[in-house]
Amino acid sequence: MLLQIGECESRVVAGTADAARDHWSLPLGAGAIGGQPFRHDPPAPIDLENAIAVVEDALAPLAKAWSRPAALLVSGESVGPLVTELSAGQSEATVTRDAVENLFQMMVVRASLGVAGGGEASSERVSPSTLLILREFLHHLGFDAAHLVPRLSDPAPHGQSDLPRI
């Protein structure tokens, strides 16, 4: 299964190595969850609670439609800082659900304390929306891990879907 996280929406492709079987578009992105950006930096606890509910609602039909896939590939520009945070600066990484959960819990603590993410420039910090989408995807679709690749290097041939084959 491929999850491509965009700015305002994410696309999901599920299938086999030979052919994509199903495609979904979700109103979830690095800059907005359900069309709404977080109102605070860091997000307030109530913002996180509301965003979790929106992500869970968006994933529910997907979870019902697709049985537990074997592997998850996550791509998108906002995935880069997440890879850096979870893999000591590598360009891509395989991360466990527990590692993602631990990072999410640190974000929850910062949100509860009203502490921004470590003083880095906003464009270099892990996107709270991206982290939340990944966390909920792992939990609700039953993945133990995800392979994070900020940029896919094999674009589809001209005239075909821009979603890569998986």
VMD Tcl script that builds the backbone (N, CA, C; Angstrom):
set m [mol new atoms 498]
animate dup $m
set s [atomselect $m all]
$s set {name element resname resid chain x y z} {
  {N N MET 1 A 0.854 -1.165 0.000}
  {CA C MET 1 A 0.000 0.000 0.000}
  {C C MET 1 A 0.901 1.228 0.000}
  {N N LEU 2 A 0.543 2.183 -0.822}
  {CA C LEU 2 A 1.276 3.442 -0.911}
  {C C LEU 2 A 0.395 4.559 -0.372}
  {N N LEU 3 A 0.938 5.346 0.540}
  {CA C LEU 3 A 0.288 6.548 1.060}
  {C C LEU 3 A 1.147 7.731 0.635}
  {N N GLN 4 A 0.591 8.583 -0.234}
  {CA C GLN 4 A 1.286 9.807 -0.652}
  {C C GLN 4 A 0.619 10.973 0.071}
  {N N ILE 5 A 1.369 11.619 0.964}
  {CA C ILE 5 A 0.834 12.718 1.750}
  {C C ILE 5 A 1.143 14.029 1.037}
  {N N GLY 6 A 0.100 14.708 0.602}
  {CA C GLY 6 A 0.252 16.003 -0.046}
  {C C GLY 6 A -0.003 17.127 0.939}
  {N N GLU 7 A -0.132 18.331 0.439}
  {CA C GLU 7 A -0.339 19.484 1.313}
  {C C GLU 7 A -1.750 19.506 1.907}
  {N N CYS 8 A -2.762 19.235 1.073}
  {CA C CYS 8 A -4.149 19.303 1.547}
  {C C CYS 8 A -4.910 17.993 1.400}
  {N N GLU 9 A -4.330 17.049 0.682}
  {CA C GLU 9 A -4.966 15.735 0.562}
  {C C GLU 9 A -3.889 14.677 0.419}
  {N N SER 10 A -4.298 13.452 0.677}
  {CA C SER 10 A -3.398 12.316 0.530}
  {C C SER 10 A -4.053 11.311 -0.393}
  {N N ARG 11 A -3.195 10.593 -1.106}
  {CA C ARG 11 A -3.690 9.566 -2.010}
  {C C ARG 11 A -3.167 8.214 -1.552}
  {N N VAL 12 A -4.015 7.217 -1.697}
  {CA C VAL 12 A -3.672 5.864 -1.293}
  {C C VAL 12 A -3.872 4.953 -2.500}
  {N N VAL 13 A -2.884 4.100 -2.732}
  {CA C VAL 13 A -2.981 3.098 -3.785}
  {C C VAL 13 A -2.667 1.760 -3.125}
  {N N ALA 14 A -3.529 0.794 -3.373}
  {CA C ALA 14 A -3.317 -0.542 -2.831}
  {C C ALA 14 A -3.325 -1.537 -3.975}
  {N N GLY 15 A -2.524 -2.546 -3.855}
  {CA C GLY 15 A -2.481 -3.562 -4.895}
  {C C GLY 15 A -1.303 -4.483 -4.715}
  {N N THR 16 A -0.832 -5.009 -5.834}
  {CA C THR 16 A 0.294 -5.928 -5.830}
  {C C THR 16 A 1.437 -5.294 -6.606}
  {N N ALA 17 A 2.542 -6.000 -6.675}
  {CA C ALA 17 A 3.686 -5.494 -7.436}
  {C C ALA 17 A 3.350 -5.363 -8.917}
  {N N ASP 18 A 2.374 -6.111 -9.390}
  {CA C ASP 18 A 2.016 -6.090 -10.805}
  {C C ASP 18 A 0.987 -5.031 -11.172}
  {N N ALA 19 A 0.085 -4.703 -10.262}
  {CA C ALA 19 A -0.982 -3.770 -10.635}
  {C C ALA 19 A -1.629 -3.137 -9.413}
  {N N ALA 20 A -1.929 -1.857 -9.536}
  {CA C ALA 20 A -2.694 -1.176 -8.499}
  {C C ALA 20 A -4.124 -1.694 -8.569}
  {N N ARG 21 A -4.717 -1.949 -7.436}
  {CA C ARG 21 A -6.065 -2.489 -7.395}
  {C C ARG 21 A -7.092 -1.436 -7.002}
  {N N ASP 22 A -6.753 -0.635 -6.039}
  {CA C ASP 22 A -7.694 0.359 -5.520}
  {C C ASP 22 A -6.985 1.685 -5.306}
  {N N HIS 23 A -7.734 2.788 -5.490}
  {CA C HIS 23 A -7.224 4.140 -5.289}
  {C C HIS 23 A -8.200 4.885 -4.389}
  {N N TRP 24 A -7.662 5.667 -3.478}
  {CA C TRP 24 A -8.491 6.512 -2.621}
  {C C TRP 24 A -7.857 7.898 -2.524}
  {N N SER 25 A -8.676 8.899 -2.367}
  {CA C SER 25 A -8.224 10.260 -2.083}
  {C C SER 25 A -8.802 10.631 -0.726}
  {N N LEU 26 A -7.955 11.126 0.153}
  {CA C LEU 26 A -8.379 11.467 1.513}
  {C C LEU 26 A -8.170 12.959 1.761}
  {N N PRO 27 A -9.098 13.616 2.459}
  {CA C PRO 27 A -8.964 15.050 2.736}
  {C C PRO 27 A -8.004 15.324 3.900}
  {N N LEU 28 A -6.832 14.725 3.823}
  {CA C LEU 28 A -5.847 14.798 4.896}
  {C C LEU 28 A -4.505 15.147 4.285}
  {N N GLY 29 A -3.868 16.187 4.766}
  {CA C GLY 29 A -2.572 16.553 4.228}
  {C C GLY 29 A -1.671 17.158 5.285}
  {N N ALA 30 A -0.434 17.424 4.888}
  {CA C ALA 30 A 0.553 17.989 5.804}
  {C C ALA 30 A 0.147 19.367 6.308}
  {N N GLY 31 A -0.606 20.109 5.482}
  {CA C GLY 31 A -1.003 21.455 5.869}
  {C C GLY 31 A -2.419 21.582 6.371}
  {N N ALA 32 A -3.215 20.524 6.225}
  {CA C ALA 32 A -4.612 20.606 6.623}
  {C C ALA 32 A -5.194 19.213 6.845}
  {N N ILE 33 A -5.987 19.094 7.870}
  {CA C ILE 33 A -6.732 17.867 8.174}
  {C C ILE 33 A -8.195 18.182 7.927}
  {N N GLY 34 A -8.810 17.488 6.985}
  {CA C GLY 34 A -10.209 17.765 6.666}
  {C C GLY 34 A -10.413 19.183 6.169}
  {N N GLY 35 A -9.397 19.726 5.484}
  {CA C GLY 35 A -9.499 21.073 4.940}
  {C C GLY 35 A -9.143 22.192 5.911}
  {N N GLN 36 A -8.849 21.853 7.158}
  {CA C GLN 36 A -8.545 22.866 8.167}
  {C C GLN 36 A -7.126 22.706 8.710}
  {N N PRO 37 A -6.316 23.757 8.661}
  {CA C PRO 37 A -4.987 23.685 9.286}
  {C C PRO 37 A -5.132 23.769 10.803}
  {N N PHE 38 A -4.090 23.342 11.506}
  {CA C PHE 38 A -4.081 23.551 12.954}
  {C C PHE 38 A -4.049 25.044 13.219}
  {N N ARG 39 A -4.758 25.474 14.241}
  {CA C ARG 39 A -4.834 26.906 14.541}
  {C C ARG 39 A -3.698 27.391 15.421}
  {N N HIS 40 A -2.987 26.482 16.047}
  {CA C HIS 40 A -1.918 26.854 16.969}
  {C C HIS 40 A -0.634 26.101 16.612}
  {N N ASP 41 A 0.515 26.674 17.019}
  {CA C ASP 41 A 1.799 26.025 16.850}
  {C C ASP 41 A 2.514 26.059 18.192}
  {N N PRO 42 A 2.572 24.943 18.885}
  {CA C PRO 42 A 2.095 23.625 18.492}
  {C C PRO 42 A 0.564 23.549 18.557}
  {N N PRO 43 A -0.006 22.519 17.946}
  {CA C PRO 43 A -1.457 22.376 18.027}
  {C C PRO 43 A -1.895 22.248 19.485}
  {N N ALA 44 A -3.007 22.862 19.807}
  {CA C ALA 44 A -3.574 22.731 21.149}
  {C C ALA 44 A -4.121 21.314 21.314}
  {N N PRO 45 A -4.187 20.821 22.541}
  {CA C PRO 45 A -4.725 19.475 22.754}
  {C C PRO 45 A -6.099 19.258 22.110}
  {N N ILE 46 A -6.970 20.247 22.165}
  {CA C ILE 46 A -8.290 20.091 21.556}
  {C C ILE 46 A -8.174 20.005 20.029}
  {N N ASP 47 A -7.211 20.725 19.447}
  {CA C ASP 47 A -6.971 20.635 18.003}
  {C C ASP 47 A -6.552 19.210 17.627}
  {N N LEU 48 A -5.678 18.613 18.436}
  {CA C LEU 48 A -5.237 17.245 18.177}
  {C C LEU 48 A -6.398 16.265 18.297}
  {N N GLU 49 A -7.217 16.431 19.330}
  {CA C GLU 49 A -8.372 15.538 19.511}
  {C C GLU 49 A -9.318 15.631 18.322}
  {N N ASN 50 A -9.602 16.845 17.891}
  {CA C ASN 50 A -10.498 17.025 16.743}
  {C C ASN 50 A -9.888 16.439 15.474}
  {N N ALA 51 A -8.589 16.648 15.276}
  {CA C ALA 51 A -7.918 16.131 14.086}
  {C C ALA 51 A -7.899 14.600 14.088}
  {N N ILE 52 A -7.680 13.996 15.237}
  {CA C ILE 52 A -7.708 12.529 15.328}
  {C C ILE 52 A -9.070 12.009 14.879}
  {N N ALA 53 A -10.134 12.648 15.336}
  {CA C ALA 53 A -11.485 12.214 14.946}
  {C C ALA 53 A -11.690 12.332 13.436}
  {N N VAL 54 A -11.203 13.419 12.835}
  {CA C VAL 54 A -11.347 13.605 11.384}
  {C C VAL 54 A -10.566 12.528 10.632}
  {N N VAL 55 A -9.341 12.251 11.065}
  {CA C VAL 55 A -8.517 11.241 10.399}
  {C C VAL 55 A -9.153 9.856 10.556}
  {N N GLU 56 A -9.619 9.534 11.749}
  {CA C GLU 56 A -10.274 8.238 11.954}
  {C C GLU 56 A -11.490 8.088 11.048}
  {N N ASP 57 A -12.300 9.138 10.934}
  {CA C ASP 57 A -13.476 9.087 10.058}
  {C C ASP 57 A -13.075 8.894 8.597}
  {N N ALA 58 A -12.007 9.556 8.174}
  {CA C ALA 58 A -11.556 9.433 6.788}
  {C C ALA 58 A -10.994 8.041 6.497}
  {N N LEU 59 A -10.377 7.425 7.495}
  {CA C LEU 59 A -9.763 6.110 7.297}
  {C C LEU 59 A -10.741 4.949 7.446}
  {N N ALA 60 A -11.878 5.179 8.090}
  {CA C ALA 60 A -12.825 4.088 8.352}
  {C C ALA 60 A -13.255 3.348 7.084}
  {N N PRO 61 A -13.672 4.042 6.010}
  {CA C PRO 61 A -14.055 3.300 4.804}
  {C C PRO 61 A -12.892 2.537 4.184}
  {N N LEU 62 A -11.701 3.102 4.267}
  {CA C LEU 62 A -10.513 2.445 3.734}
  {C C LEU 62 A -10.210 1.174 4.523}
  {N N ALA 63 A -10.310 1.252 5.838}
  {CA C ALA 63 A -10.046 0.091 6.686}
  {C C ALA 63 A -11.039 -1.037 6.404}
  {N N LYS 64 A -12.272 -0.695 6.106}
  {CA C LYS 64 A -13.286 -1.712 5.792}
  {C C LYS 64 A -13.087 -2.302 4.402}
  {N N ALA 65 A -12.589 -1.503 3.470}
  {CA C ALA 65 A -12.483 -1.923 2.073}
  {C C ALA 65 A -11.261 -2.776 1.784}
  {N N TRP 66 A -10.256 -2.687 2.601}
  {CA C TRP 66 A -9.001 -3.345 2.283}
  {C C TRP 66 A -8.549 -4.199 3.453}
  {N N SER 67 A -8.282 -5.467 3.192}
  {CA C SER 67 A -7.765 -6.335 4.240}
  {C C SER 67 A -6.326 -5.947 4.548}
  {N N ARG 68 A -5.824 -6.427 5.634}
  {CA C ARG 68 A -4.502 -6.036 6.107}
  {C C ARG 68 A -3.410 -6.281 5.072}
  {N N PRO 69 A -2.848 -5.207 4.516}
  {CA C PRO 69 A -1.765 -5.352 3.533}
  {C C PRO 69 A -0.447 -5.729 4.213}
  {N N ALA 70 A 0.471 -6.211 3.422}
  {CA C ALA 70 A 1.743 -6.669 3.956}
  {C C ALA 70 A 2.733 -5.534 4.210}
  {N N ALA 71 A 2.694 -4.479 3.401}
  {CA C ALA 71 A 3.704 -3.428 3.520}
  {C C ALA 71 A 3.086 -2.065 3.246}
  {N N LEU 72 A 3.651 -1.047 3.900}
  {CA C LEU 72 A 3.199 0.328 3.719}
  {C C LEU 72 A 4.386 1.186 3.314}
  {N N LEU 73 A 4.238 1.890 2.207}
  {CA C LEU 73 A 5.212 2.862 1.727}
  {C C LEU 73 A 4.572 4.234 1.866}
  {N N VAL 74 A 5.257 5.167 2.510}
  {CA C VAL 74 A 4.724 6.512 2.729}
  {C C VAL 74 A 5.661 7.504 2.059}
  {N N SER 75 A 5.083 8.385 1.242}
  {CA C SER 75 A 5.866 9.337 0.481}
  {C C SER 75 A 5.226 10.720 0.580}
  {N N GLY 76 A 6.025 11.728 0.304}
  {CA C GLY 76 A 5.550 13.106 0.291}
  {C C GLY 76 A 6.610 14.026 0.839}
  {N N GLU 77 A 6.563 15.265 0.404}
  {CA C GLU 77 A 7.570 16.239 0.828}
  {C C GLU 77 A 7.646 16.371 2.347}
  {N N SER 78 A 6.501 16.324 3.012}
  {CA C SER 78 A 6.480 16.492 4.468}
  {C C SER 78 A 7.025 15.284 5.215}
  {N N VAL 79 A 7.310 14.201 4.503}
  {CA C VAL 79 A 7.842 12.996 5.135}
  {C C VAL 79 A 9.334 13.162 5.457}
  {N N GLY 80 A 10.036 14.036 4.725}
  {CA C GLY 80 A 11.477 14.228 4.935}
  {C C GLY 80 A 11.865 14.533 6.372}
  {N N PRO 81 A 11.282 15.563 7.004}
  {CA C PRO 81 A 11.636 15.836 8.398}
  {C C PRO 81 A 11.297 14.675 9.348}
  {N N LEU 82 A 10.260 13.932 9.021}
  {CA C LEU 82 A 9.892 12.774 9.831}
  {C C LEU 82 A 10.966 11.690 9.725}
  {N N VAL 83 A 11.470 11.471 8.521}
  {CA C VAL 83 A 12.564 10.515 8.322}
  {C C VAL 83 A 13.779 10.964 9.125}
  {N N THR 84 A 14.120 12.244 9.025}
  {CA C THR 84 A 15.270 12.772 9.758}
  {C C THR 84 A 15.113 12.557 11.257}
  {N N GLU 85 A 13.930 12.849 11.770}
  {CA C GLU 85 A 13.661 12.720 13.203}
  {C C GLU 85 A 13.739 11.270 13.680}
  {N N LEU 86 A 13.246 10.352 12.873}
  {CA C LEU 86 A 13.138 8.955 13.302}
  {C C LEU 86 A 14.300 8.068 12.879}
  {N N SER 87 A 15.223 8.593 12.041}
  {CA C SER 87 A 16.281 7.706 11.535}
  {C C SER 87 A 17.669 8.323 11.564}
  {N N ALA 88 A 17.892 9.278 12.408}
  {CA C ALA 88 A 19.217 9.891 12.545}
  {C C ALA 88 A 19.756 10.429 11.223}
  {N N GLY 89 A 18.905 11.128 10.479}
  {CA C GLY 89 A 19.361 11.839 9.300}
  {C C GLY 89 A 19.443 11.050 8.007}
  {N N GLN 90 A 18.934 9.851 7.951}
  {CA C GLN 90 A 18.944 9.064 6.715}
  {C C GLN 90 A 17.989 9.684 5.690}
  {N N SER 91 A 18.127 9.299 4.423}
  {CA C SER 91 A 17.254 9.850 3.382}
  {C C SER 91 A 15.926 9.093 3.291}
  {N N GLU 92 A 15.878 7.881 3.825}
  {CA C GLU 92 A 14.639 7.118 3.923}
  {C C GLU 92 A 14.793 6.180 5.108}
  {N N ALA 93 A 13.672 5.633 5.573}
  {CA C ALA 93 A 13.740 4.810 6.773}
  {C C ALA 93 A 12.524 3.915 6.872}
  {N N THR 94 A 12.724 2.790 7.530}
  {CA C THR 94 A 11.602 1.961 7.945}
  {C C THR 94 A 11.414 2.228 9.428}
  {N N VAL 95 A 10.205 2.622 9.794}
  {CA C VAL 95 A 9.917 2.974 11.180}
  {C C VAL 95 A 8.804 2.085 11.714}
  {N N THR 96 A 8.895 1.776 12.986}
  {CA C THR 96 A 7.873 0.954 13.618}
  {C C THR 96 A 6.709 1.807 14.107}
  {N N ARG 97 A 5.598 1.153 14.316}
  {CA C ARG 97 A 4.432 1.836 14.876}
  {C C ARG 97 A 4.777 2.408 16.254}
  {N N ASP 98 A 5.569 1.670 17.048}
  {CA C ASP 98 A 5.958 2.156 18.371}
  {C C ASP 98 A 6.805 3.423 18.298}
  {N N ALA 99 A 7.727 3.493 17.343}
  {CA C ALA 99 A 8.559 4.689 17.191}
  {C C ALA 99 A 7.706 5.894 16.819}
  {N N VAL 100 A 6.748 5.682 15.915}
  {CA C VAL 100 A 5.838 6.763 15.521}
  {C C VAL 100 A 4.983 7.175 16.716}
  {N N GLU 101 A 4.506 6.213 17.462}
  {CA C GLU 101 A 3.689 6.510 18.647}
  {C C GLU 101 A 4.487 7.306 19.670}
  {N N ASN 102 A 5.745 6.936 19.892}
  {CA C ASN 102 A 6.582 7.679 20.847}
  {C C ASN 102 A 6.764 9.128 20.413}
  {N N LEU 103 A 7.022 9.355 19.133}
  {CA C LEU 103 A 7.171 10.719 18.628}
  {C C LEU 103 A 5.854 11.485 18.759}
  {N N PHE 104 A 4.755 10.808 18.493}
  {CA C PHE 104 A 3.444 11.448 18.633}
  {C C PHE 104 A 3.195 11.839 20.094}
  {N N GLN 105 A 3.529 10.970 21.019}
  {CA C GLN 105 A 3.320 11.273 22.436}
  {C C GLN 105 A 4.174 12.467 22.878}
  {N N MET 106 A 5.377 12.594 22.315}
  {CA C MET 106 A 6.200 13.784 22.614}
  {C C MET 106 A 5.513 15.036 22.091}
  {N N MET 107 A 4.877 14.937 20.912}
  {CA C MET 107 A 4.141 16.071 20.367}
  {C C MET 107 A 2.959 16.424 21.263}
  {N N VAL 108 A 2.277 15.424 21.799}
  {CA C VAL 108 A 1.145 15.657 22.694}
  {C C VAL 108 A 1.620 16.380 23.954}
  {N N VAL 109 A 2.752 15.964 24.492}
  {CA C VAL 109 A 3.290 16.626 25.688}
  {C C VAL 109 A 3.629 18.082 25.381}
  {N N ARG 110 A 4.302 18.323 24.232}
  {CA C ARG 110 A 4.618 19.707 23.850}
  {C C ARG 110 A 3.334 20.523 23.688}
  {N N ALA 111 A 2.316 19.907 23.095}
  {CA C ALA 111 A 1.040 20.608 22.907}
  {C C ALA 111 A 0.419 20.945 24.253}
  {N N SER 112 A 0.471 20.018 25.183}
  {CA C SER 112 A -0.108 20.246 26.511}
  {C C SER 112 A 0.620 21.356 27.254}
  {N N LEU 113 A 1.927 21.460 26.997}
  {CA C LEU 113 A 2.729 22.489 27.667}
  {C C LEU 113 A 2.787 23.792 26.870}
  {N N GLY 114 A 2.296 23.759 25.633}
  {CA C GLY 114 A 2.349 24.949 24.788}
  {C C GLY 114 A 3.745 25.250 24.292}
  {N N VAL 115 A 4.574 24.203 24.126}
  {CA C VAL 115 A 5.968 24.371 23.709}
  {C C VAL 115 A 6.088 24.062 22.226}
  {N N ALA 116 A 6.612 25.004 21.449}
  {CA C ALA 116 A 6.837 24.772 20.020}
  {C C ALA 116 A 7.946 23.752 19.834}
  {N N GLY 117 A 8.010 23.173 18.657}
  {CA C GLY 117 A 8.894 22.042 18.349}
  {C C GLY 117 A 10.361 22.326 18.291}
  {N N GLY 118 A 11.010 22.648 19.356}
  {CA C GLY 118 A 12.458 22.654 19.424}
  {C C GLY 118 A 13.171 23.843 18.818}
  {N N GLY 119 A 12.468 24.849 18.333}
  {CA C GLY 119 A 13.111 26.043 17.837}
  {C C GLY 119 A 13.570 25.993 16.397}
  {N N GLU 120 A 13.367 24.877 15.699}
  {CA C GLU 120 A 13.770 24.826 14.301}
  {C C GLU 120 A 12.823 25.686 13.475}
  {N N ALA 121 A 13.260 26.014 12.269}
  {CA C ALA 121 A 12.382 26.726 11.351}
  {C C ALA 121 A 11.171 25.852 11.056}
  {N N SER 122 A 10.013 26.455 10.928}
  {CA C SER 122 A 8.776 25.715 10.743}
  {C C SER 122 A 8.850 24.744 9.578}
  {N N SER 123 A 9.523 25.115 8.481}
  {CA C SER 123 A 9.583 24.245 7.313}
  {C C SER 123 A 10.437 23.001 7.554}
  {N N GLU 124 A 11.253 23.003 8.607}
  {CA C GLU 124 A 12.134 21.873 8.867}
  {C C GLU 124 A 11.623 20.975 9.981}
  {N N ARG 125 A 10.593 21.378 10.664}
  {CA C ARG 125 A 10.034 20.563 11.735}
  {C C ARG 125 A 9.124 19.493 11.177}
  {N N VAL 126 A 8.952 18.441 11.953}
  {CA C VAL 126 A 7.981 17.414 11.598}
  {C C VAL 126 A 6.603 18.052 11.604}
  {N N SER 127 A 5.875 17.863 10.518}
  {CA C SER 127 A 4.518 18.377 10.423}
  {C C SER 127 A 3.626 17.601 11.378}
  {N N PRO 128 A 2.941 18.294 12.307}
  {CA C PRO 128 A 2.017 17.580 13.198}
  {C C PRO 128 A 0.962 16.800 12.416}
  {N N SER 129 A 0.497 17.358 11.307}
  {CA C SER 129 A -0.511 16.667 10.499}
  {C C SER 129 A 0.051 15.394 9.890}
  {N N THR 130 A 1.262 15.453 9.354}
  {CA C THR 130 A 1.883 14.273 8.755}
  {C C THR 130 A 2.076 13.189 9.802}
  {N N LEU 131 A 2.574 13.554 10.967}
  {CA C LEU 131 A 2.780 12.592 12.042}
  {C C LEU 131 A 1.451 11.969 12.461}
  {N N LEU 132 A 0.427 12.787 12.587}
  {CA C LEU 132 A -0.890 12.295 12.977}
  {C C LEU 132 A -1.465 11.348 11.921}
  {N N ILE 133 A -1.359 11.710 10.653}
  {CA C ILE 133 A -1.865 10.854 9.571}
  {C C ILE 133 A -1.141 9.508 9.600}
  {N N LEU 134 A 0.180 9.533 9.703}
  {CA C LEU 134 A 0.954 8.292 9.739}
  {C C LEU 134 A 0.565 7.445 10.943}
  {N N ARG 135 A 0.458 8.057 12.092}
  {CA C ARG 135 A 0.096 7.320 13.317}
  {C C ARG 135 A -1.248 6.627 13.160}
  {N N GLU 136 A -2.248 7.375 12.723}
  {CA C GLU 136 A -3.587 6.802 12.601}
  {C C GLU 136 A -3.636 5.744 11.506}
  {N N PHE 137 A -2.897 5.950 10.434}
  {CA C PHE 137 A -2.842 4.977 9.348}
  {C C PHE 137 A -2.275 3.655 9.873}
  {N N LEU 138 A -1.168 3.723 10.606}
  {CA C LEU 138 A -0.565 2.520 11.169}
  {C C LEU 138 A -1.533 1.802 12.108}
  {N N HIS 139 A -2.175 2.551 12.985}
  {CA C HIS 139 A -3.083 1.957 13.970}
  {C C HIS 139 A -4.331 1.356 13.317}
  {N N HIS 140 A -5.000 2.121 12.491}
  {CA C HIS 140 A -6.318 1.708 11.996}
  {C C HIS 140 A -6.272 0.755 10.819}
  {N N LEU 141 A -5.142 0.701 10.128}
  {CA C LEU 141 A -5.032 -0.254 9.022}
  {C C LEU 141 A -4.156 -1.451 9.388}
  {N N GLY 142 A -3.695 -1.498 10.626}
  {CA C GLY 142 A -3.016 -2.677 11.132}
  {C C GLY 142 A -1.584 -2.888 10.692}
  {N N PHE 143 A -0.873 -1.825 10.387}
  {CA C PHE 143 A 0.533 -1.957 10.006}
  {C C PHE 143 A 1.416 -1.916 11.249}
  {N N ASP 144 A 2.460 -2.737 11.260}
  {CA C ASP 144 A 3.440 -2.707 12.343}
  {C C ASP 144 A 4.557 -1.714 12.057}
  {N N ALA 145 A 4.738 -1.376 10.768}
  {CA C ALA 145 A 5.830 -0.490 10.370}
  {C C ALA 145 A 5.478 0.161 9.033}
  {N N ALA 146 A 6.251 1.178 8.700}
  {CA C ALA 146 A 6.092 1.860 7.411}
  {C C ALA 146 A 7.480 2.205 6.881}
  {N N HIS 147 A 7.608 2.140 5.565}
  {CA C HIS 147 A 8.844 2.583 4.923}
  {C C HIS 147 A 8.596 4.004 4.432}
  {N N LEU 148 A 9.384 4.951 4.924}
  {CA C LEU 148 A 9.215 6.365 4.599}
  {C C LEU 148 A 10.216 6.783 3.535}
  {N N VAL 149 A 9.701 7.314 2.439}
  {CA C VAL 149 A 10.522 7.778 1.320}
  {C C VAL 149 A 9.981 9.143 0.907}
  {N N PRO 150 A 10.689 10.233 1.222}
  {CA C PRO 150 A 10.151 11.563 0.898}
  {C C PRO 150 A 9.811 11.758 -0.568}
  {N N ARG 151 A 10.652 11.282 -1.461}
  {CA C ARG 151 A 10.407 11.460 -2.898}
  {C C ARG 151 A 10.532 10.123 -3.592}
  {N N LEU 152 A 9.526 9.781 -4.365}
  {CA C LEU 152 A 9.593 8.575 -5.179}
  {C C LEU 152 A 10.371 8.899 -6.443}
  {N N SER 153 A 11.260 8.014 -6.840}
  {CA C SER 153 A 12.133 8.318 -7.973}
  {C C SER 153 A 11.645 7.749 -9.294}
  {N N ASP 154 A 10.544 7.009 -9.309}
  {CA C ASP 154 A 10.089 6.360 -10.530}
  {C C ASP 154 A 8.708 6.873 -10.929}
  {N N PRO 155 A 8.629 8.049 -11.565}
  {CA C PRO 155 A 7.319 8.567 -11.940}
  {C C PRO 155 A 6.668 7.705 -13.008}
  {N N ALA 156 A 5.346 7.762 -13.066}
  {CA C ALA 156 A 4.596 6.985 -14.060}
  {C C ALA 156 A 4.841 7.554 -15.448}
  {N N PRO 157 A 4.789 6.709 -16.474}
  {CA C PRO 157 A 4.947 7.202 -17.847}
  {C C PRO 157 A 3.864 8.211 -18.199}
  {N N HIS 158 A 4.180 9.093 -19.150}
  {CA C HIS 158 A 3.248 10.120 -19.584}
  {C C HIS 158 A 1.925 9.489 -20.009}
  {N N GLY 159 A 0.824 10.107 -19.584}
  {CA C GLY 159 A -0.498 9.624 -19.967}
  {C C GLY 159 A -1.077 8.627 -18.976}
  {N N GLN 160 A -0.293 8.167 -18.019}
  {CA C GLN 160 A -0.814 7.254 -17.006}
  {C C GLN 160 A -0.971 8.029 -15.714}
  {N N SER 161 A -1.599 7.395 -14.751}
  {CA C SER 161 A -1.773 8.013 -13.440}
  {C C SER 161 A -0.402 8.401 -12.901}
  {N N ASP 162 A -0.354 9.500 -12.159}
  {CA C ASP 162 A 0.912 9.898 -11.558}
  {C C ASP 162 A 1.181 9.129 -10.271}
  {N N LEU 163 A 0.308 8.196 -9.918}
  {CA C LEU 163 A 0.551 7.337 -8.769}
  {C C LEU 163 A 1.427 6.171 -9.209}
  {N N PRO 164 A 2.537 5.912 -8.506}
  {CA C PRO 164 A 3.410 4.830 -8.924}
  {C C PRO 164 A 2.794 3.461 -8.680}
  {N N ARG 165 A 3.255 2.511 -9.452}
  {CA C ARG 165 A 2.819 1.129 -9.252}
  {C C ARG 165 A 3.420 0.593 -7.985}
  {N N ILE 166 A 2.638 -0.201 -7.264}
  {CA C ILE 166 A 3.187 -0.862 -6.087}
  {C C ILE 166 A 2.934 -2.343 -6.184}
}
mol reanalyze $m
mol bondsrecalc $m
mol representation Tube
mol addrep $m
